[in-house]
Amino acid sequence: MIFDVITIFPEFFRGPFDYGVIRRGRERGLIETRVHDLREYASDRHRTVDDRPFGGGEGMVLKPEPIFAAVEAIRGSGPTEVVVLSAAGRLFSQDEALRLSKASQVILICGRYEGIDERIVEHLATAELSVGDFVLSGGEIGAAMIVDAVARYVPGIVGKEESVLRDSFSDPGALDRLVEHPHYTRPADFRGWKAPPVLISGDHEAIRKWREEAALAKTTKNRPDLLKRGAHERT
């Protein structure tokens, strides 16, 4: 699987792509990450990639010509997703990560400045995604997050593949999306705070039930919106 990132700050990805599952996937030949400097695809000698917005307003807008040229140059012949990172996009989710993992190539376009020319979204992208209800200076951090989340679905990258299926939000058919249950490890008693006795009881059925209840309790505390969403989908 190939991940291509188009950005005006290619040096940013020297860190995020050199650790964890992404590095492991690259070393095993399971994924390939390629970072492209958008300015290399500009047609003028100043390597211009942005201009003032039509209609006036603050900031600058990324031009369509360099981005179209970049995508057309690096796009392969297999199933390809072209993703624009934008605060105006739909929220990235575990379902979206699973969907993207079915492509052979994912091209991520990192927005900057005030935004990008809408014709890129309308006529080039297959998805416009946001990683949260907040504004970042650019799409680079979001792109790194998406690559990490999608790469986990590539067989052989995660040590125990069944653990991916147990991650938070990972059941695509669930109406009540629960965050993952709490985890504990040694020592069983740390500063007087003890791990739940059931987890060291050896009773696998009791442990399973405890984890289900604990996941529900943690979801209710931290992400009640997930429970409300499930109730809405059932009506």
VEXDOPA-791300 format. One record per residue (C-alpha): chain; residue number from 1; residue in three letters; x negated, z negated, y. Coordinates in Angstrom, 3 decimals. Layout:
BEGIN
<pt c="A" k="NUM" r="ALA" X="X" Z="Z" Y="Y"/>
...
END
This chain:
BEGIN
<pt c="A" k="1" r="MET" X="0.000" Z="0.000" Y="0.000"/>
<pt c="A" k="2" r="ILE" X="-1.325" Z="0.951" Y="3.425"/>
<pt c="A" k="3" r="PHE" X="-0.749" Z="-0.939" Y="6.667"/>
<pt c="A" k="4" r="ASP" X="-1.602" Z="0.951" Y="9.860"/>
<pt c="A" k="5" r="VAL" X="-1.560" Z="-0.908" Y="13.177"/>
<pt c="A" k="6" r="ILE" X="-1.531" Z="0.932" Y="16.500"/>
<pt c="A" k="7" r="THR" X="-2.698" Z="-1.240" Y="19.395"/>
<pt c="A" k="8" r="ILE" X="-4.668" Z="-1.229" Y="22.626"/>
<pt c="A" k="9" r="PHE" X="-6.552" Z="-4.316" Y="21.380"/>
<pt c="A" k="10" r="PRO" X="-7.959" Z="-3.353" Y="17.950"/>
<pt c="A" k="11" r="GLU" X="-10.505" Z="-6.172" Y="18.037"/>
<pt c="A" k="12" r="PHE" X="-7.664" Z="-8.693" Y="17.736"/>
<pt c="A" k="13" r="PHE" X="-7.202" Z="-7.928" Y="14.045"/>
<pt c="A" k="14" r="ARG" X="-10.753" Z="-8.714" Y="12.997"/>
<pt c="A" k="15" r="GLY" X="-9.638" Z="-12.298" Y="12.441"/>
<pt c="A" k="16" r="PRO" X="-6.127" Z="-12.191" Y="10.948"/>
<pt c="A" k="17" r="PHE" X="-6.935" Z="-9.505" Y="8.381"/>
<pt c="A" k="18" r="ASP" X="-10.086" Z="-11.217" Y="7.110"/>
<pt c="A" k="19" r="TYR" X="-8.447" Z="-14.266" Y="5.546"/>
<pt c="A" k="20" r="GLY" X="-5.924" Z="-15.311" Y="2.913"/>
<pt c="A" k="21" r="VAL" X="-3.665" Z="-12.944" Y="1.018"/>
<pt c="A" k="22" r="ILE" X="-4.536" Z="-9.968" Y="3.224"/>
<pt c="A" k="23" r="ARG" X="-8.249" Z="-10.278" Y="2.536"/>
<pt c="A" k="24" r="ARG" X="-7.582" Z="-10.891" Y="-1.161"/>
<pt c="A" k="25" r="GLY" X="-5.373" Z="-7.823" Y="-1.365"/>
<pt c="A" k="26" r="ARG" X="-7.984" Z="-5.687" Y="0.362"/>
<pt c="A" k="27" r="GLU" X="-10.793" Z="-6.910" Y="-1.889"/>
<pt c="A" k="28" r="ARG" X="-8.726" Z="-6.147" Y="-4.984"/>
<pt c="A" k="29" r="GLY" X="-7.832" Z="-2.699" Y="-3.734"/>
<pt c="A" k="30" r="LEU" X="-4.120" Z="-3.533" Y="-3.671"/>
<pt c="A" k="31" r="ILE" X="-3.621" Z="-2.970" Y="0.044"/>
<pt c="A" k="32" r="GLU" X="-5.482" Z="-1.214" Y="2.815"/>
<pt c="A" k="33" r="THR" X="-5.366" Z="-2.222" Y="6.479"/>
<pt c="A" k="34" r="ARG" X="-6.298" Z="0.267" Y="9.170"/>
<pt c="A" k="35" r="VAL" X="-6.326" Z="-0.542" Y="12.876"/>
<pt c="A" k="36" r="HIS" X="-6.106" Z="2.278" Y="15.420"/>
<pt c="A" k="37" r="ASP" X="-6.988" Z="2.140" Y="19.108"/>
<pt c="A" k="38" r="LEU" X="-4.055" Z="3.754" Y="20.936"/>
<pt c="A" k="39" r="ARG" X="-6.359" Z="4.918" Y="23.709"/>
<pt c="A" k="40" r="GLU" X="-8.106" Z="7.233" Y="21.244"/>
<pt c="A" k="41" r="TYR" X="-4.907" Z="9.293" Y="21.148"/>
<pt c="A" k="42" r="ALA" X="-4.500" Z="9.675" Y="24.919"/>
<pt c="A" k="43" r="SER" X="-4.888" Z="13.253" Y="26.125"/>
<pt c="A" k="44" r="ASP" X="-6.526" Z="12.642" Y="29.528"/>
<pt c="A" k="45" r="ARG" X="-10.117" Z="11.696" Y="30.262"/>
<pt c="A" k="46" r="HIS" X="-9.057" Z="8.272" Y="31.543"/>
<pt c="A" k="47" r="ARG" X="-7.377" Z="7.528" Y="28.184"/>
<pt c="A" k="48" r="THR" X="-4.134" Z="6.569" Y="29.928"/>
<pt c="A" k="49" r="VAL" X="-1.481" Z="5.013" Y="27.687"/>
<pt c="A" k="50" r="ASP" X="0.954" Z="3.576" Y="30.239"/>
<pt c="A" k="51" r="ASP" X="2.810" Z="4.528" Y="33.421"/>
<pt c="A" k="52" r="ARG" X="5.363" Z="3.152" Y="35.891"/>
<pt c="A" k="53" r="PRO" X="8.977" Z="2.875" Y="34.690"/>
<pt c="A" k="54" r="PHE" X="11.522" Z="5.403" Y="35.874"/>
<pt c="A" k="55" r="GLY" X="14.061" Z="3.777" Y="38.172"/>
<pt c="A" k="56" r="GLY" X="11.551" Z="1.268" Y="39.466"/>
<pt c="A" k="57" r="GLY" X="10.916" Z="-2.269" Y="38.330"/>
<pt c="A" k="58" r="GLU" X="8.072" Z="-4.557" Y="37.411"/>
<pt c="A" k="59" r="GLY" X="5.271" Z="-3.807" Y="34.997"/>
<pt c="A" k="60" r="MET" X="4.141" Z="-0.719" Y="33.159"/>
<pt c="A" k="61" r="VAL" X="5.588" Z="1.139" Y="30.169"/>
<pt c="A" k="62" r="LEU" X="3.686" Z="2.572" Y="27.198"/>
<pt c="A" k="63" r="LYS" X="3.902" Z="6.356" Y="27.259"/>
<pt c="A" k="64" r="PRO" X="5.387" Z="8.338" Y="24.359"/>
<pt c="A" k="65" r="GLU" X="2.681" Z="11.007" Y="24.009"/>
<pt c="A" k="66" r="PRO" X="-0.194" Z="8.828" Y="22.700"/>
<pt c="A" k="67" r="ILE" X="2.061" Z="6.902" Y="20.311"/>
<pt c="A" k="68" r="PHE" X="3.648" Z="10.033" Y="18.851"/>
<pt c="A" k="69" r="ALA" X="0.173" Z="11.572" Y="18.481"/>
<pt c="A" k="70" r="ALA" X="-1.150" Z="8.466" Y="16.724"/>
<pt c="A" k="71" r="VAL" X="1.724" Z="8.187" Y="14.249"/>
<pt c="A" k="72" r="GLU" X="1.688" Z="11.908" Y="13.470"/>
<pt c="A" k="73" r="ALA" X="-2.072" Z="11.776" Y="12.850"/>
<pt c="A" k="74" r="ILE" X="-2.049" Z="8.814" Y="10.452"/>
<pt c="A" k="75" r="ARG" X="1.274" Z="9.243" Y="8.695"/>
<pt c="A" k="76" r="GLY" X="0.936" Z="10.036" Y="5.011"/>
<pt c="A" k="77" r="SER" X="3.183" Z="11.994" Y="2.693"/>
<pt c="A" k="78" r="GLY" X="4.719" Z="9.025" Y="0.874"/>
<pt c="A" k="79" r="PRO" X="7.605" Z="6.749" Y="1.897"/>
<pt c="A" k="80" r="THR" X="6.660" Z="5.427" Y="5.342"/>
<pt c="A" k="81" r="GLU" X="8.157" Z="2.815" Y="7.640"/>
<pt c="A" k="82" r="VAL" X="7.350" Z="3.058" Y="11.357"/>
<pt c="A" k="83" r="VAL" X="7.944" Z="-0.319" Y="12.985"/>
<pt c="A" k="84" r="VAL" X="8.011" Z="-1.012" Y="16.707"/>
<pt c="A" k="85" r="LEU" X="7.277" Z="-4.639" Y="17.622"/>
<pt c="A" k="86" r="SER" X="9.597" Z="-5.541" Y="20.484"/>
<pt c="A" k="87" r="ALA" X="11.370" Z="-8.597" Y="21.863"/>
<pt c="A" k="88" r="ALA" X="14.480" Z="-6.395" Y="21.944"/>
<pt c="A" k="89" r="GLY" X="14.343" Z="-5.667" Y="18.203"/>
<pt c="A" k="90" r="ARG" X="16.369" Z="-7.240" Y="15.428"/>
<pt c="A" k="91" r="LEU" X="14.933" Z="-10.421" Y="13.991"/>
<pt c="A" k="92" r="PHE" X="12.359" Z="-10.004" Y="11.247"/>
<pt c="A" k="93" r="SER" X="13.427" Z="-11.772" Y="8.054"/>
<pt c="A" k="94" r="GLN" X="12.460" Z="-12.239" Y="4.429"/>
<pt c="A" k="95" r="ASP" X="14.940" Z="-9.513" Y="3.507"/>
<pt c="A" k="96" r="GLU" X="13.178" Z="-7.182" Y="5.930"/>
<pt c="A" k="97" r="ALA" X="9.792" Z="-8.062" Y="4.413"/>
<pt c="A" k="98" r="LEU" X="11.115" Z="-7.196" Y="0.954"/>
<pt c="A" k="99" r="ARG" X="12.555" Z="-3.908" Y="2.234"/>
<pt c="A" k="100" r="LEU" X="9.297" Z="-2.909" Y="3.915"/>
<pt c="A" k="101" r="SER" X="7.338" Z="-3.744" Y="0.762"/>
<pt c="A" k="102" r="LYS" X="9.022" Z="-0.852" Y="-1.016"/>
<pt c="A" k="103" r="ALA" X="7.279" Z="1.674" Y="1.248"/>
<pt c="A" k="104" r="SER" X="3.852" Z="3.069" Y="0.448"/>
<pt c="A" k="105" r="GLN" X="2.831" Z="2.920" Y="4.114"/>
<pt c="A" k="106" r="VAL" X="3.908" Z="0.709" Y="7.005"/>
<pt c="A" k="107" r="ILE" X="2.892" Z="1.754" Y="10.509"/>
<pt c="A" k="108" r="LEU" X="3.223" Z="-0.990" Y="13.120"/>
<pt c="A" k="109" r="ILE" X="3.293" Z="-0.107" Y="16.820"/>
<pt c="A" k="110" r="CYS" X="2.303" Z="-3.039" Y="19.023"/>
<pt c="A" k="111" r="GLY" X="4.204" Z="-3.087" Y="22.295"/>
<pt c="A" k="112" r="ARG" X="2.528" Z="-4.244" Y="25.512"/>
<pt c="A" k="113" r="TYR" X="3.209" Z="-4.595" Y="29.216"/>
<pt c="A" k="114" r="GLU" X="6.889" Z="-4.248" Y="30.151"/>
<pt c="A" k="115" r="GLY" X="7.712" Z="-2.331" Y="26.974"/>
<pt c="A" k="116" r="ILE" X="7.545" Z="1.114" Y="25.440"/>
<pt c="A" k="117" r="ASP" X="9.313" Z="4.372" Y="26.171"/>
<pt c="A" k="118" r="GLU" X="12.692" Z="4.218" Y="24.414"/>
<pt c="A" k="119" r="ARG" X="12.222" Z="7.690" Y="22.946"/>
<pt c="A" k="120" r="ILE" X="9.677" Z="6.160" Y="20.586"/>
<pt c="A" k="121" r="VAL" X="12.363" Z="3.820" Y="19.256"/>
<pt c="A" k="122" r="GLU" X="15.006" Z="6.544" Y="19.092"/>
<pt c="A" k="123" r="HIS" X="13.034" Z="9.414" Y="17.583"/>
<pt c="A" k="124" r="LEU" X="9.938" Z="8.000" Y="15.855"/>
<pt c="A" k="125" r="ALA" X="10.529" Z="4.451" Y="14.628"/>
<pt c="A" k="126" r="THR" X="12.454" Z="3.519" Y="11.507"/>
<pt c="A" k="127" r="ALA" X="12.829" Z="-0.080" Y="12.697"/>
<pt c="A" k="128" r="GLU" X="12.508" Z="-2.116" Y="15.885"/>
<pt c="A" k="129" r="LEU" X="11.662" Z="-5.712" Y="15.022"/>
<pt c="A" k="130" r="SER" X="11.149" Z="-9.030" Y="16.770"/>
<pt c="A" k="131" r="VAL" X="9.492" Z="-12.062" Y="15.165"/>
<pt c="A" k="132" r="GLY" X="11.546" Z="-14.577" Y="17.144"/>
<pt c="A" k="133" r="ASP" X="13.690" Z="-15.350" Y="20.136"/>
<pt c="A" k="134" r="PHE" X="10.759" Z="-15.693" Y="22.499"/>
<pt c="A" k="135" r="VAL" X="8.502" Z="-13.368" Y="24.453"/>
<pt c="A" k="136" r="LEU" X="4.858" Z="-12.706" Y="23.566"/>
<pt c="A" k="137" r="SER" X="2.280" Z="-10.839" Y="25.633"/>
<pt c="A" k="138" r="GLY" X="2.188" Z="-8.101" Y="23.022"/>
<pt c="A" k="139" r="GLY" X="3.077" Z="-7.137" Y="19.489"/>
<pt c="A" k="140" r="GLU" X="-0.275" Z="-7.910" Y="17.878"/>
<pt c="A" k="141" r="ILE" X="0.568" Z="-11.432" Y="16.703"/>
<pt c="A" k="142" r="GLY" X="3.911" Z="-10.234" Y="15.362"/>
<pt c="A" k="143" r="ALA" X="2.265" Z="-7.325" Y="13.541"/>
<pt c="A" k="144" r="ALA" X="-0.158" Z="-9.695" Y="11.800"/>
<pt c="A" k="145" r="MET" X="2.768" Z="-11.876" Y="10.729"/>
<pt c="A" k="146" r="ILE" X="4.666" Z="-8.925" Y="9.294"/>
<pt c="A" k="147" r="VAL" X="1.653" Z="-7.624" Y="7.363"/>
<pt c="A" k="148" r="ASP" X="1.114" Z="-11.075" Y="5.836"/>
<pt c="A" k="149" r="ALA" X="4.786" Z="-11.473" Y="4.865"/>
<pt c="A" k="150" r="VAL" X="5.080" Z="-7.986" Y="3.372"/>
<pt c="A" k="151" r="ALA" X="1.732" Z="-8.107" Y="1.566"/>
<pt c="A" k="152" r="ARG" X="2.890" Z="-11.137" Y="-0.428"/>
<pt c="A" k="153" r="TYR" X="5.308" Z="-8.852" Y="-2.284"/>
<pt c="A" k="154" r="VAL" X="2.550" Z="-6.523" Y="-3.485"/>
<pt c="A" k="155" r="PRO" X="1.996" Z="-7.329" Y="-7.186"/>
<pt c="A" k="156" r="GLY" X="-1.301" Z="-9.073" Y="-7.859"/>
<pt c="A" k="157" r="ILE" X="-1.937" Z="-10.465" Y="-4.384"/>
<pt c="A" k="158" r="VAL" X="-0.347" Z="-13.902" Y="-4.798"/>
<pt c="A" k="159" r="GLY" X="-1.835" Z="-15.875" Y="-7.687"/>
<pt c="A" k="160" r="LYS" X="1.516" Z="-16.795" Y="-9.226"/>
<pt c="A" k="161" r="GLU" X="3.981" Z="-14.046" Y="-8.387"/>
<pt c="A" k="162" r="GLU" X="6.978" Z="-16.197" Y="-9.301"/>
<pt c="A" k="163" r="SER" X="6.065" Z="-18.507" Y="-6.407"/>
<pt c="A" k="164" r="VAL" X="6.968" Z="-15.702" Y="-3.984"/>
<pt c="A" k="165" r="LEU" X="10.488" Z="-15.715" Y="-5.380"/>
<pt c="A" k="166" r="ARG" X="10.761" Z="-19.464" Y="-4.744"/>
<pt c="A" k="167" r="ASP" X="9.650" Z="-19.258" Y="-1.112"/>
<pt c="A" k="168" r="SER" X="12.041" Z="-20.189" Y="1.656"/>
<pt c="A" k="169" r="PHE" X="14.612" Z="-17.453" Y="2.405"/>
<pt c="A" k="170" r="SER" X="13.557" Z="-15.476" Y="-0.686"/>
<pt c="A" k="171" r="ASP" X="16.862" Z="-15.161" Y="-2.558"/>
<pt c="A" k="172" r="PRO" X="18.339" Z="-11.903" Y="-1.206"/>
<pt c="A" k="173" r="GLY" X="21.736" Z="-12.636" Y="-2.768"/>
<pt c="A" k="174" r="ALA" X="22.171" Z="-16.164" Y="-1.507"/>
<pt c="A" k="175" r="LEU" X="24.850" Z="-16.826" Y="1.079"/>
<pt c="A" k="176" r="ASP" X="23.399" Z="-20.226" Y="1.905"/>
<pt c="A" k="177" r="ARG" X="19.767" Z="-19.550" Y="2.723"/>
<pt c="A" k="178" r="LEU" X="17.839" Z="-22.764" Y="2.209"/>
<pt c="A" k="179" r="VAL" X="14.367" Z="-23.619" Y="3.355"/>
<pt c="A" k="180" r="GLU" X="12.048" Z="-24.673" Y="0.575"/>
<pt c="A" k="181" r="HIS" X="12.149" Z="-28.229" Y="-0.760"/>
<pt c="A" k="182" r="PRO" X="9.531" Z="-30.771" Y="0.443"/>
<pt c="A" k="183" r="HIS" X="6.210" Z="-30.947" Y="-1.390"/>
<pt c="A" k="184" r="TYR" X="4.065" Z="-33.942" Y="-2.343"/>
<pt c="A" k="185" r="THR" X="0.668" Z="-34.346" Y="-4.005"/>
<pt c="A" k="186" r="ARG" X="-1.867" Z="-37.084" Y="-4.804"/>
<pt c="A" k="187" r="PRO" X="-2.141" Z="-39.880" Y="-3.928"/>
<pt c="A" k="188" r="ALA" X="1.333" Z="-40.981" Y="-4.956"/>
<pt c="A" k="189" r="ASP" X="1.069" Z="-43.892" Y="-2.519"/>
<pt c="A" k="190" r="PHE" X="-0.510" Z="-43.078" Y="0.851"/>
<pt c="A" k="191" r="ARG" X="-0.555" Z="-45.865" Y="3.449"/>
<pt c="A" k="192" r="GLY" X="2.528" Z="-47.305" Y="1.843"/>
<pt c="A" k="193" r="TRP" X="4.447" Z="-44.019" Y="1.969"/>
<pt c="A" k="194" r="LYS" X="5.291" Z="-43.177" Y="-1.599"/>
<pt c="A" k="195" r="ALA" X="6.100" Z="-39.826" Y="-3.127"/>
<pt c="A" k="196" r="PRO" X="9.595" Z="-39.681" Y="-4.674"/>
<pt c="A" k="197" r="PRO" X="9.299" Z="-41.278" Y="-8.149"/>
<pt c="A" k="198" r="VAL" X="11.371" Z="-38.504" Y="-9.724"/>
<pt c="A" k="199" r="LEU" X="8.582" Z="-35.997" Y="-9.029"/>
<pt c="A" k="200" r="ILE" X="6.167" Z="-37.867" Y="-11.267"/>
<pt c="A" k="201" r="SER" X="8.761" Z="-38.798" Y="-13.889"/>
<pt c="A" k="202" r="GLY" X="8.215" Z="-35.730" Y="-16.075"/>
<pt c="A" k="203" r="ASP" X="11.989" Z="-35.164" Y="-16.213"/>
<pt c="A" k="204" r="HIS" X="12.199" Z="-31.461" Y="-15.336"/>
<pt c="A" k="205" r="GLU" X="15.988" Z="-31.371" Y="-14.984"/>
<pt c="A" k="206" r="ALA" X="15.968" Z="-34.373" Y="-12.658"/>
<pt c="A" k="207" r="ILE" X="13.160" Z="-32.774" Y="-10.645"/>
<pt c="A" k="208" r="ARG" X="15.133" Z="-29.520" Y="-10.346"/>
<pt c="A" k="209" r="LYS" X="18.205" Z="-31.366" Y="-9.079"/>
<pt c="A" k="210" r="TRP" X="16.141" Z="-33.407" Y="-6.627"/>
<pt c="A" k="211" r="ARG" X="14.547" Z="-30.262" Y="-5.233"/>
<pt c="A" k="212" r="GLU" X="17.930" Z="-28.593" Y="-4.749"/>
<pt c="A" k="213" r="GLU" X="19.297" Z="-31.623" Y="-2.915"/>
<pt c="A" k="214" r="ALA" X="16.137" Z="-32.059" Y="-0.853"/>
<pt c="A" k="215" r="ALA" X="16.154" Z="-28.382" Y="0.144"/>
<pt c="A" k="216" r="LEU" X="19.755" Z="-28.704" Y="1.310"/>
<pt c="A" k="217" r="ALA" X="18.956" Z="-31.865" Y="3.270"/>
<pt c="A" k="218" r="LYS" X="15.917" Z="-30.273" Y="4.939"/>
<pt c="A" k="219" r="THR" X="17.901" Z="-27.158" Y="5.806"/>
<pt c="A" k="220" r="THR" X="20.679" Z="-29.286" Y="7.301"/>
<pt c="A" k="221" r="LYS" X="18.124" Z="-31.125" Y="9.424"/>
<pt c="A" k="222" r="ASN" X="15.909" Z="-28.251" Y="10.573"/>
<pt c="A" k="223" r="ARG" X="17.923" Z="-25.037" Y="10.150"/>
<pt c="A" k="224" r="PRO" X="21.683" Z="-25.781" Y="10.187"/>
<pt c="A" k="225" r="ASP" X="22.187" Z="-22.237" Y="11.485"/>
<pt c="A" k="226" r="LEU" X="21.389" Z="-20.956" Y="7.996"/>
<pt c="A" k="227" r="LEU" X="24.264" Z="-22.957" Y="6.529"/>
<pt c="A" k="228" r="LYS" X="26.655" Z="-21.792" Y="9.247"/>
<pt c="A" k="229" r="ARG" X="25.625" Z="-18.199" Y="8.603"/>
<pt c="A" k="230" r="GLY" X="26.377" Z="-18.568" Y="4.911"/>
<pt c="A" k="231" r="ALA" X="29.800" Z="-20.066" Y="5.625"/>
<pt c="A" k="232" r="HIS" X="30.573" Z="-17.203" Y="8.009"/>
<pt c="A" k="233" r="GLU" X="29.595" Z="-14.574" Y="5.416"/>
<pt c="A" k="234" r="ARG" X="31.978" Z="-16.124" Y="2.874"/>
<pt c="A" k="235" r="THR" X="35.005" Z="-15.899" Y="5.183"/>
END
